[in-house]
Amino acid sequence: MTRYFLLLLSLFLSHTMHAQLTFNNFQAYADYAIKNNPDIRRAAINELIERQNYYSSIGAVLPVVRASFNLTDNLIRPTTIVPGTFIGRPDTSLAFQFGRKYLMQPGFDASWNVMNAAGVEQVLIAKKNMEIAKLSASLNEEQLKTILASSYYNYLLTKANLLFVEKNLSVSDSLKKIAATRFRNGLVDELEVNRTKTQHLRNALNLSQSQTLADKALNELKVLVNLPTTEKLVITESIAVPQSLEADLAVLNDQSKRTQAKVAAMRVEVAKMNRTKEGLKYLPDVNLFGNYNWQSQSDKFSDQKWFKASAIGLKIETVIFGGGQKAFAVKRADLNYQSAKIDLDNTLHNISKDNESLRLDYQKSVADISMVAELLQLSERNYTLANYKYSNQILPFDQLLNVYTELLNAQQQYLEKISGYYAVKNKIQAIVNQ
């Protein structure tokens, strides 16, 4: 039985140790990253906080009703000195102790600031801040997706480059063996043998460097999804020429539709509303109040006689001079409003530049993709032909190296253009889905 339990435990631990995250495409990776990103979770909490602030601002303009209960045991009743004038003895004063030993006073009171225009304006401001928090959360997702797309396709680039380098290493190994055979047969000199060995060593070094870059790129992906670097992450997608070169560029025609612009515009509205709120504070405070209570005073706790009391009233007050604080607050709010308008104009300007840059990058990448794909295909074909001629002693090694260099350049251009296309397309898609 014990052996059976240990076997099950071993299988469980083995399964746990080999657990891994696997993603088939960028969208699956991005969804997981957004779900587990601390900044996104924090933005969601901020949205909830602004919602509570909105509810709190509503409560601030509603009537306040209080219940109270006062129980006092006058161990020594306070003494009051009364002038003797009241009893015809002006040269003397008398000491009296008023009240009873026990005092009980339960009751209710209510008040309502019926003229609270600044409070009503604060409700509108809180509601707008709630909308800003929601848009800010959306903006955080958009910005995160841009970072994710860049890192994701950088990893695909390093992974594809690694495949090319492995293939090149295999080819250079074959060339090294061919040169060694020819050298033994006296067909080539030692220089050509050494050059093939040198090229093979360069490819081996390039493979090591490419593997390191791929590992670093993969670790960056793990960090972005809050996965420990010791855990396993598998991306099954491979970089390739896209089957459809389409993207919705209409969203780039109007910068005001971008989330950054919406947030900046709302902040202008909030700043303007704050300026209005500070101005409304010049209005007098008008409060309705009322109370109803019972009171009992006695020398014995068990002998209570109750007396009722109630009142309603209206209280109006305003500050005649308060050190200029209201005027300073209005001026400060106006300056904040002016600053918010400048920020909005600057945001729209930057978005316009960003939109145009995205449009040009996308159009350029689409135009280049077909060319780099054809260039790579021709370069691979040329190297195959050159390798065949070299193997049959028709082409010298120098010319083979030239063709090989052209192939390496074509490989790099292909990878850069394809990964660049996907990165810019996903950035545009993030804007479309905002």
HELIX and SHEET records of a PDB file:
HELIX    1   1 THR A    2  MET A   17  1                                  16    
HELIX    2   2 PHE A   26  ASN A   36  1                                  11    
HELIX    3   3 PRO A   38  ALA A   60  1                                  23    
HELIX    4   4 GLY A   84  ILE A   87  5                                   4    
HELIX    5   5 ALA A  117  ARG A  184  1                                  68    
HELIX    6   6 GLU A  190  LEU A  224  1                                  35    
HELIX    7   7 ALA A  250  ASN A  253  5                                   4    
HELIX    8   8 GLN A  255  LYS A  257  5                                   3    
HELIX    9   9 THR A  259  LEU A  280  1                                  22    
HELIX   10  10 GLN A  325  SER A  391  1                                  67    
HELIX   11  11 PHE A  397  VAL A  432  1                                  36    
SHEET    1   A 2 GLN A  20  PHE A  23  0                                        
SHEET    2   A 2 LYS A 232  ILE A 235  1                                        
SHEET    1   B 4 VAL A  64  ASP A  73  0                                        
SHEET    2   B 4 TYR A 102  ASN A 113 -1                                        
SHEET    3   B 4 ASP A 285  SER A 298 -1                                        
SHEET    4   B 4 TRP A 306  GLU A 317 -1                                        
SHEET    1   C 2 THR A  79  PRO A  83  0                                        
SHEET    2   C 2 SER A  93  GLN A  97 -1                                        
END                                                                             
